[in-house]
Amino acid sequence: MAILTQVRDPRVQDVTVTRVEVAPDMRTATVHVSVMGSPAKQDVALRGLASSAGFLQSQIAAKIDTRYTPRLSFKLDGGVKHSIEIARMLDEVLPTEPAAVAADTDHESSGAESVGGPDPQDDPQEKA
């Protein structure tokens, strides 16, 4: 929340924290962020976050009661951008929704009667 509401650096815009990895000894923490925009804007935002690290560490120190306050480092998380790229590729490769529904309808009408279980004429209780 401090990144969104309290960091006044104009370079820090459109930043979303995706995850935080804290070292077992609580001395360091890597903050993974996603930044909307061009690679140049992402680089500028990371530099802004790095210069705001001391302020953010003081905010963390005020909220938690531990022996050490983690030293923050920021890393760009490419996972969001990667998932968007995969979704775009899948949209290009996979058929659109109406065509897929039409294919399923054609498949059901061309032999769905044979699926469904044993034929009632072969039921041994019926013959008895």
N, C-alpha and C positions, 0 to 999 in steps of 0.2 A: 504494500500500500504506500510505503514511503516513496517509492520510485514514481508512482502515479500522482501523489498529492503533495509531496514536500520537496522533491528535487526541482530546483528552479533553473537548472541549466537548460538553455534553449536547444542544445544538441540532443537532449534526451526526449525524443518524441516517438510515439507509436511503438513503444517497447512493451513486450509481454514476457513475464518470467514464466518459463516452461517447467523448470525444475531446479533444485539446488542440491549439490553434493557436498556434504560436510565431512571433513576428515574425522576419523575416530577420536582423535585427541581434541577436537573442537577448535583447533588453532587456525584452520583455513577452511574456506568454503568457496566452491565454484558455482556461480550463478549462471545458469544457461538461459539465454534470452532469445526471443524472436523479435525481429525488427521489420516492420512493413516498409517496403521501399526498395530503392536501388542499392546495389552493393556499396556505393559511395555513402549513401545515407546510413546504411548499417554500420559502416566503419566510423562515421562521425558519432553515431549514437553510442558505440562501444567506447570511444574515447571520452565522451561525456560521462558515461557511467564510471569509467576508471577514475576520472577526476572527482567524482562524487562519492567514491568508495569510503573515504574517511567519514563523511557526514552520515552515510548509510550505516557504517559500523557503529557510530555513536547512537544512532536510533535503535539498533539491535541491542546494544549494551543497556539502554534504558528499559528495554522490554524483557530481557532474559536475565536470570540470576545464575551466572556460571563463573567459573574461575577465569576463563579466557573468553574474549570476544573474537569470533572468527574473523580472520583477515579475508576480505572479499576480493575475488577476481571474477571477471565477466567473460563469458564465452558465447559466441553466436551459435545458436541451436538451429541446424539446418533441417531438422525433422519435419517441421511444418511445411517448409518450402518443398521438401522432398515428397511429402504426401500429396501436396497439390499437384506436383508434376506427374506422379503416378496416376492420380485420378484423371488428369488430362489425357494421358496415354491410353488408359482404359476406355475413356469415352471415344477415342478414335478407333480403337480396335473392336470393341464390343458393339453388337447391333443396338439400334435404338429401341426403346420400350415398345412402341406399337408393333414393330416387326417381330419382336420376340413373343408377344402375346399371340399374334397371328400364327406363328410357327407352332406354338403350343396347342392352339385350337385345331390346326390341321393334323397334328400328331394324335390328338385325342379322338378325332373322328375316324382315323384310318386304322383302328385296331384296338380301341379301348374296350370293346365288348369281350375280348378274350381274357382280359385281366380282371381278377376279382375273386377267385376261389374255385372250388370244385363245382362241377356241373351237378345240379340237383337230380338229374336222371341217374347219376352214379351213386346216390346216397343209399347205403345198405338198409337204413331204417325205412325208407320209402318202400322197398321191395318186400319187406317183412309184413 
